[in-house]
Amino acid sequence: MNTPPTLLAVLVSQADRSHAEIVAGFHACAREHREDAAITVRTLRRWINGQVRTQARPAQRRVARHYWGFPMARLLAPAEPGQLDATSKSQDIRRNPPPDGQTTERRMVMSIRRTTRFVSHAEATNAGPETIEMLRDEMTRLANAYIRDPVTDLLGDLVVLQDNVFSLLEGKQKPAQSGDLYVIAGIVSGMLAKACHDVGRPVDAMTHTRTMYVCAETARHQPMQAWARGQQALTAYWVGRHEEAARFASYGTAIIGNHAGTVAAWLPALEARALARLNRPEPARDAVRRAAELRERIEPDDLDFIGGMFTFPLAKQRYYAAGALVHLDGGEAEAATEATSALELFTGGDYRSFSDEAGSHGELALARVHAGDLDGANDAMTGILALEPNRRILGLVATVNRVHHALRDPRFFASPVARDLRDEIEAYSRLPASAVAD
């Protein structure tokens, strides 16, 4: 005898939306109702099948009731024959569709993909100039979207773009066009490295970064080679391998030489944070100074013209300086100054990165905790704790956990502000971006 489907299975089957779109709608509903709740596609499928071993969290149950119009217990129970009439069958699941702008943008992206494939076949060579230009445009779009949008929204597009470029490189084209394709392949691999890093997959991140380095080496693109070493340093730093992080950053500096793009300032800034965590105050301060000196002679290169995650603006440099100084004895005042300056530059400038701004709030909070200013730390943490789960990338979770560790100092044990802030951080860390990735 067949088991009757759950009510949720009926609602989902009657909706003309994919599981990923339904999950996105659930997250939108959670934000609308100010709930800290998220699910993955895997979780949704378990609910659909009634395969629930542990009860959903209270916040998930509340959002589910708002989203589908039924309590969780009813959603997971077998549907009753004839329960839903023709007009109500998909009413509840359609309540929170993705915004029209997102749907339109998604359709446009798919159209561009299809156009790129067509042009690549229509041109006389495997990858003519028009194909390369289209690929470059998509690469640039994603590099700039990365600092604004959740990584989980971009990962699919990055994988498709990398596959398209690799497929073209496996064919035949003129040497100059091969060079262009290797540059694009390297840039896209770098974005995938950062994406893997952000969702807590450091081994995969290192694999993609090595691919980037090989592409850069083949294309004889030194700034990209240096950027790859910087990404390796970044990945090592946020998983606690600080000696390795400092070493990779110094490798990148050796590669870049006298190059004047912003990647030249990024590398010593990366090194400064790693050296500070290794409790090497003088070398760390020297690296901060070197980054500042290099800033004075910056001349934008092709990585800077891509923009987004491939440029290192002054606001981000201030954020990195704060991240180094906050770990040095007596450096909390300097760190607070640098973090405050970073936030002012982010607010008033053209470069807006949700993760860098949130990270600056985190470093400011840590500096204030070190200074004993718990109310100030609590205010600063608002800018990072307010992020939706799909924006809680690895580095930000690590940042708030450092604040949590600092709040465990015995001098704060009796403070209700410290206790409440620790509780908020623990709730935040339980639901990182990796938990909502498909």
C-alpha positions as CSV (number, residue, x, y, z in Angstrom):
1,M,0.0,0.0,0.0
2,N,1.4,3.4,-1.0
3,T,2.1,5.9,1.7
4,P,-0.1,9.1,1.2
5,P,2.0,12.2,0.3
6,T,2.5,14.8,3.0
7,L,0.5,18.0,2.7
8,L,3.8,19.8,2.0
9,A,4.4,17.4,-0.9
10,V,1.0,18.3,-2.3
11,L,1.7,22.1,-2.0
12,V,5.1,21.8,-3.6
13,S,3.9,19.6,-6.5
14,Q,1.1,22.1,-7.3
15,A,3.5,25.0,-7.4
16,D,5.3,25.9,-10.6
17,R,8.6,26.7,-8.8
18,S,11.8,24.7,-8.3
19,H,12.9,23.5,-4.9
20,A,15.7,26.1,-5.0
21,E,13.1,28.9,-5.7
22,I,10.9,27.6,-2.8
23,V,13.9,27.7,-0.4
24,A,14.6,31.3,-1.6
25,G,11.0,32.2,-0.9
26,F,11.3,30.7,2.6
27,H,14.4,32.8,3.4
28,A,12.6,35.9,2.1
29,C,9.6,35.1,4.4
30,A,12.0,34.7,7.3
31,R,13.5,38.1,6.6
32,E,10.1,39.7,6.3
33,H,9.1,38.4,9.7
34,R,12.5,39.1,11.3
35,E,13.1,35.4,12.0
36,D,16.6,33.8,12.2
37,A,15.5,30.7,10.2
38,A,16.8,29.1,7.0
39,I,16.6,25.7,5.3
40,T,18.5,24.0,2.5
41,V,17.1,22.2,-0.5
42,R,18.0,18.9,1.3
43,T,16.0,19.9,4.3
44,L,13.0,20.8,2.2
45,R,13.1,17.4,0.5
46,R,13.2,15.7,3.8
47,W,10.2,17.6,5.0
48,I,8.4,16.8,1.7
49,N,8.9,13.1,2.3
50,G,8.1,13.3,5.9
51,Q,11.6,12.0,6.8
52,V,12.1,14.2,9.9
53,R,14.3,12.7,12.6
54,T,14.5,15.8,14.7
55,Q,11.9,18.5,15.2
56,A,12.4,21.7,13.3
57,R,13.6,24.7,15.3
58,P,10.9,27.0,16.7
59,A,11.9,29.8,14.2
60,Q,11.7,27.4,11.3
61,R,8.2,26.3,12.4
62,R,7.0,29.8,12.7
63,V,8.3,30.8,9.3
64,A,6.8,27.6,7.8
65,R,3.4,28.6,9.1
66,H,3.7,32.0,7.7
67,Y,5.0,30.7,4.3
68,W,2.6,27.8,3.7
69,G,-0.3,28.8,5.9
70,F,-0.3,25.6,8.0
71,P,1.4,24.5,11.2
72,M,4.5,22.3,10.8
73,A,2.8,19.2,12.2
74,R,0.0,19.5,9.6
75,L,2.5,20.1,6.8
76,L,4.4,16.9,7.6
77,A,1.3,14.8,8.1
78,P,-0.4,12.9,5.1
79,A,-2.6,15.2,3.0
80,E,-6.3,14.6,3.3
81,P,-8.2,13.8,0.1
82,G,-10.0,16.8,-1.3
83,Q,-8.6,19.1,1.3
84,L,-7.5,21.8,-1.1
85,D,-9.8,23.3,-3.7
86,A,-8.7,24.5,-7.1
87,T,-8.2,28.1,-6.0
88,S,-6.3,27.4,-2.8
89,K,-4.0,24.6,-4.1
90,S,-1.0,26.7,-4.6
91,Q,-2.1,29.9,-2.9
92,D,0.2,29.6,0.1
93,I,3.3,28.5,-1.6
94,R,3.0,31.4,-4.0
95,R,2.8,33.9,-1.2
96,N,6.4,34.8,-1.2
97,P,7.7,34.4,-4.8
98,P,11.1,35.8,-5.6
99,P,11.0,39.5,-6.4
100,D,10.2,40.2,-10.1
101,G,13.6,42.0,-10.5
102,Q,15.4,38.8,-9.5
103,T,13.3,36.7,-11.8
104,T,13.9,39.1,-14.7
105,E,17.6,39.2,-14.0
106,R,17.8,35.5,-13.9
107,R,16.1,35.2,-17.3
108,M,18.5,37.7,-18.7
109,V,21.5,35.8,-17.4
110,M,20.3,32.6,-19.0
111,S,19.7,34.4,-22.3
112,I,23.2,35.8,-22.3
113,R,24.6,32.3,-21.6
114,R,22.7,30.9,-24.6
115,T,23.8,33.8,-26.8
116,T,27.4,33.2,-25.9
117,R,27.1,29.5,-26.8
118,F,25.5,30.4,-30.1
119,V,28.1,33.0,-31.1
120,S,31.0,30.7,-30.2
121,H,29.6,28.2,-32.7
122,A,28.8,30.8,-35.3
123,E,32.3,32.4,-35.4
124,A,34.9,30.9,-37.7
125,T,37.2,29.8,-34.8
126,N,36.4,27.9,-31.7
127,A,36.5,31.2,-29.7
128,G,36.5,34.4,-31.8
129,P,36.7,38.0,-30.4
130,E,32.9,38.3,-29.9
131,T,32.8,35.2,-27.8
132,I,35.7,36.3,-25.7
133,E,34.1,39.7,-25.2
134,M,30.9,38.1,-24.0
135,L,32.8,35.8,-21.6
136,R,34.7,38.8,-20.3
137,D,31.5,40.7,-19.7
138,E,30.0,37.8,-17.7
139,M,33.2,37.5,-15.7
140,T,33.1,41.2,-14.9
141,R,29.5,41.0,-13.9
142,L,30.1,38.2,-11.5
143,A,33.2,39.8,-10.0
144,N,31.2,42.9,-9.1
145,A,28.1,40.9,-8.0
146,Y,30.3,38.9,-5.6
147,I,30.8,41.8,-3.2
148,R,27.0,42.6,-3.1
149,D,25.2,39.2,-3.4
150,P,25.2,36.0,-1.3
151,V,27.7,33.5,-2.6
152,T,25.0,30.9,-2.7
153,D,23.2,33.0,-5.4
154,L,26.3,33.1,-7.6
155,L,27.9,29.7,-7.3
156,G,25.9,28.1,-10.1
157,D,26.7,30.9,-12.6
158,L,30.4,30.7,-11.7
159,V,30.5,26.9,-12.3
160,V,28.8,27.3,-15.7
161,L,31.1,30.0,-16.8
162,Q,34.2,28.1,-15.8
163,D,32.9,25.0,-17.7
164,N,32.2,27.1,-20.8
165,V,35.7,28.6,-20.8
166,F,37.5,25.3,-20.1
167,S,35.5,23.7,-23.0
168,L,36.6,26.4,-25.3
169,L,40.3,26.0,-24.2
170,E,40.0,22.3,-25.0
171,G,39.3,23.3,-28.7
172,K,41.4,25.2,-31.1
173,Q,41.9,29.0,-31.4
174,K,44.5,31.5,-32.3
175,P,47.4,32.0,-29.8
176,A,46.2,35.5,-28.8
177,Q,42.7,34.2,-28.1
178,S,44.1,31.3,-26.1
179,G,45.8,33.9,-23.9
180,D,42.6,35.8,-23.4
181,L,40.7,32.6,-22.5
182,Y,43.4,31.6,-20.0
183,V,43.1,35.0,-18.3
184,I,39.3,34.6,-18.1
185,A,39.6,31.0,-16.9
186,G,42.1,32.1,-14.2
187,I,39.8,34.9,-13.0
188,V,36.8,32.7,-12.8
189,S,38.8,30.0,-11.0
190,G,39.8,32.7,-8.5
191,M,36.2,33.6,-7.9
192,L,35.3,29.9,-7.3
193,A,38.3,29.6,-4.9
194,K,36.8,32.5,-2.9
195,A,33.3,31.0,-3.1
196,C,34.6,27.6,-1.8
197,H,36.5,29.4,1.0
198,D,33.4,31.5,2.0
199,V,31.2,28.4,2.4
200,G,33.9,26.6,4.5
201,R,35.5,24.3,1.9
202,P,39.2,25.3,2.2
203,V,40.6,22.2,0.4
204,D,38.4,23.0,-2.6
205,A,39.4,26.6,-2.4
206,M,43.1,25.7,-2.6
207,T,42.4,23.5,-5.6
208,H,40.7,26.3,-7.5
209,T,43.4,28.7,-6.5
210,R,46.1,26.4,-7.9
211,T,44.1,26.3,-11.1
212,M,44.1,30.1,-11.2
213,Y,47.8,30.2,-10.7
214,V,48.4,27.7,-13.6
215,C,46.2,29.7,-15.9
216,A,48.0,32.9,-14.9
217,E,51.4,31.3,-15.4
218,T,50.3,30.1,-18.9
219,A,49.0,33.5,-19.8
220,R,52.1,35.2,-18.3
221,H,49.9,37.4,-16.1
222,Q,52.0,38.3,-13.1
223,P,49.3,40.3,-11.2
224,M,47.0,37.3,-11.4
225,Q,49.7,35.0,-10.2
226,A,50.2,37.3,-7.2
227,W,46.4,37.5,-6.6
228,A,46.3,33.7,-6.5
229,R,49.0,33.7,-3.8
230,G,46.9,36.3,-2.0
231,Q,43.8,34.1,-2.1
232,Q,45.8,31.2,-0.7
233,A,46.9,33.5,2.1
234,L,43.3,34.5,2.7
235,T,42.1,30.9,2.9
236,A,44.9,29.8,5.2
237,Y,44.4,32.8,7.5
238,W,40.7,32.2,8.1
239,V,41.2,28.6,9.0
240,G,43.9,29.4,11.5
241,R,47.0,28.5,9.5
242,H,48.6,31.9,10.1
243,E,52.3,30.9,9.4
244,E,51.2,29.5,6.0
245,A,49.1,32.7,5.4
246,A,52.1,34.9,6.0
247,R,54.2,32.8,3.7
248,F,51.8,32.8,0.8
249,A,51.4,36.6,1.1
250,S,55.2,37.1,1.0
251,Y,55.3,34.8,-2.1
252,G,52.8,37.0,-3.8
253,T,54.8,40.1,-2.9
254,A,57.9,38.6,-4.5
255,I,56.0,37.8,-7.7
256,I,54.4,41.3,-8.0
257,G,57.7,43.2,-7.7
258,N,57.3,46.8,-8.6
259,H,53.8,46.4,-10.1
260,A,51.6,49.3,-9.0
261,G,48.1,47.8,-9.1
262,T,46.1,47.5,-5.9
263,V,47.0,43.8,-5.5
264,A,50.5,45.1,-4.5
265,A,49.0,46.8,-1.4
266,W,46.7,43.8,-0.7
267,L,49.5,41.4,-0.2
268,P,51.3,43.1,2.7
269,A,47.9,43.9,4.2
270,L,47.2,40.2,4.2
271,E,50.6,39.5,5.6
272,A,50.1,42.0,8.4
273,R,47.0,40.2,9.7
274,A,48.7,36.9,9.7
275,L,51.8,38.2,11.5
276,A,49.7,39.9,14.1
277,R,48.0,36.6,14.9
278,L,51.4,35.0,15.2
279,N,52.2,37.7,17.9
280,R,54.9,39.3,15.8
281,P,54.1,43.0,16.5
282,E,57.0,44.7,14.8
283,P,56.8,42.7,11.5
284,A,53.0,43.2,11.5
285,R,53.3,46.9,11.9
286,D,55.9,47.0,9.3
287,A,53.6,45.2,6.9
288,V,50.8,47.7,7.6
289,R,53.3,50.5,6.8
290,R,54.4,48.9,3.6
291,A,50.8,48.6,2.4
292,A,50.2,52.3,3.2
293,E,53.4,53.3,1.3
294,L,52.4,51.2,-1.7
295,R,48.9,52.8,-1.7
296,E,50.6,56.1,-2.5
297,R,51.9,54.9,-5.9
298,I,48.9,52.8,-7.0
299,E,48.2,52.8,-10.7
300,P,45.1,50.7,-11.6
301,D,45.8,47.6,-13.7
302,D,43.5,45.2,-15.5
303,L,42.5,43.5,-12.3
304,D,41.4,46.8,-10.9
305,F,39.4,47.5,-14.1
306,I,37.5,44.3,-13.5
307,G,36.6,45.7,-10.1
308,G,34.6,44.0,-7.4
309,M,36.5,41.4,-5.6
310,F,39.6,42.0,-7.7
311,T,40.4,45.5,-6.5
312,F,41.6,46.6,-3.1
313,P,40.3,50.1,-2.3
314,L,41.4,52.2,0.6
315,A,38.3,51.3,2.7
316,K,39.2,47.7,2.5
317,Q,42.9,48.5,3.4
318,R,41.7,50.3,6.5
319,Y,39.6,47.2,7.4
320,Y,42.6,44.9,7.0
321,A,44.8,47.3,9.1
322,A,42.2,47.2,11.9
323,G,42.2,43.4,11.6
324,A,46.0,43.4,12.3
325,L,46.2,46.1,14.9
326,V,43.4,44.7,17.0
327,H,45.5,41.6,17.9
328,L,48.5,43.6,19.0
329,D,49.0,44.6,22.7
330,G,47.8,48.1,23.1
331,G,46.6,48.3,19.5
332,E,42.9,48.5,20.3
333,A,42.7,52.3,19.9
334,E,44.5,52.3,16.6
335,A,42.3,49.4,15.4
336,A,39.1,51.2,16.4
337,T,40.3,54.3,14.4
338,E,41.1,52.2,11.3
339,A,37.8,50.3,11.5
340,T,35.8,53.5,11.9
341,S,37.6,55.1,9.0
342,A,36.9,52.0,6.9
343,L,33.2,52.2,7.7
344,E,33.1,55.9,6.8
345,L,34.8,55.2,3.5
346,F,32.4,52.3,2.7
347,T,29.4,54.5,3.4
348,G,30.5,57.4,1.4
349,G,32.3,55.7,-1.5
350,D,31.6,53.7,-4.6
351,Y,32.9,50.4,-3.3
352,R,30.3,48.7,-1.2
353,S,31.0,45.2,-0.1
354,F,28.6,43.6,2.5
355,S,31.3,41.3,3.8
356,D,34.0,43.9,4.1
357,E,31.7,46.4,5.9
358,A,30.4,43.6,8.2
359,G,34.0,42.6,8.9
360,S,34.9,46.2,9.8
361,H,32.0,46.2,12.3
362,G,33.4,43.0,13.8
363,E,37.0,44.3,14.1
364,L,35.6,47.6,15.7
365,A,33.6,45.5,18.2
366,L,36.6,43.4,19.1
367,A,38.7,46.6,19.7
368,R,36.0,47.9,22.0
369,V,35.8,44.7,23.9
370,H,39.6,44.8,24.4
371,A,39.1,48.4,25.7
372,G,36.3,47.3,28.1
373,D,33.6,49.2,26.2
374,L,30.9,46.6,26.1
375,D,28.1,49.0,25.1
376,G,30.2,50.2,22.2
377,A,31.0,46.7,21.2
378,N,27.3,45.8,21.3
379,D,26.5,48.7,19.0
380,A,29.3,47.8,16.5
381,M,28.1,44.1,16.4
382,T,24.7,45.2,15.0
383,G,26.3,45.7,11.6
384,I,27.5,42.1,11.4
385,L,24.9,40.2,13.4
386,A,22.1,41.6,11.3
387,L,23.3,39.7,8.2
388,E,21.0,37.0,6.7
389,P,22.3,33.4,7.0
390,N,23.2,33.2,3.4
391,R,25.7,36.1,3.9
392,R,27.4,34.7,6.9
393,I,30.6,33.6,5.2
394,L,33.4,31.8,6.9
395,G,35.5,34.9,7.6
396,L,32.6,36.7,9.3
397,V,31.7,33.7,11.4
398,A,35.4,33.5,12.5
399,T,35.3,37.2,13.3
400,V,32.2,37.0,15.6
401,N,33.7,34.0,17.3
402,R,36.8,36.0,18.1
403,V,34.5,38.6,19.8
404,H,32.8,35.7,21.6
405,H,36.2,34.5,22.9
406,A,37.1,38.0,24.1
407,L,33.8,38.3,25.9
408,R,34.6,35.2,28.0
409,D,37.3,37.2,29.8
410,P,36.6,36.9,33.6
411,R,36.1,40.6,34.0
412,F,32.9,40.3,31.9
413,F,31.4,37.3,33.6
414,A,28.8,39.4,35.6
415,S,27.9,41.6,32.6
416,P,24.4,41.1,31.2
417,V,25.6,42.9,28.0
418,A,28.4,40.4,27.5
419,R,26.1,37.4,28.3
420,D,23.4,38.6,25.8
421,L,26.0,39.3,23.1
422,R,27.6,35.9,23.6
423,D,24.1,34.3,23.2
424,E,23.5,36.3,20.0
425,I,26.9,35.2,18.5
426,E,26.2,31.6,19.3
427,A,22.9,31.7,17.5
428,Y,24.5,33.5,14.6
429,S,27.3,30.9,14.2
430,R,24.9,28.0,14.2
431,L,23.5,29.1,10.8
432,P,26.4,30.1,8.5
433,A,26.3,30.4,4.7
434,S,27.5,26.9,4.3
435,A,24.3,25.6,6.0
436,V,22.0,27.2,3.4
437,A,24.1,26.3,0.4
438,D,22.3,23.8,-1.9
